[in-house]
Amino acid sequence: MVRLEPIGPENWREPLEVAEDQRRFVSGRERLLARAYAYRDLGGQARLILEEGVPVGMLLYYDWPEAGQYVFSQLFIDWRYQRRGLGLQAARLALDEMRADGRFQKVCLCYVEGDESARRLYETLGFRPTGETDGDEIVMILDRL
């Protein structure tokens, strides 16, 4: 069973890494933690992803009050634990947290163009492309949490 745990002083050093061929698409642990710090004043929520108590990945989301939505900023599963559906389960749990928080009804995210695994994952969750881009990233929205 997958669960999320807040990242804090006791668990931020977990040795989790993305696969070498995914590094052009997905940021690793250090960047996720740096971004969580940068967005701490916007309700940044960094989570360790655990499967049966074993750390398998990390994710981050935060508030974007001006747009009235959450930003699902980052998600990665360590290369050793991929292809098991853990990313989908973790993303659903993060969306559940956002729903429970209840301040916004929309969630946006970006994925790097060409990352078909990410595109399929986010479409499975109900995200759709907005037609906008941010550099080489495709912007997607989930209109209703």
Sequence and secondary structure as in RCSB ss.txt:
>XXXX:A:sequence
MVRLEPIGPENWREPLEVAEDQRRFVSGRERLLARAYAYRDLGGQARLILEEGVPVGMLLYYDWPEAGQYVFSQL
FIDWRYQRRGLGLQAARLALDEMRADGRFQKVCLCYVEGDESARRLYETLGFRPTGETDGDEIVMILDRL
>XXXX:A:secstr
 EEEEE  TTTTT      GGGTTT   HHHHHHHHHHTGGGT EEEEEEETTEEEEEEEEEEEGGGTEEEEEEE
EE GGG SSSHHHHHHHHHHHHHHHH S SEEEEEEETT HHHHHHHHHTT EEEEEEETTEEEEEES  
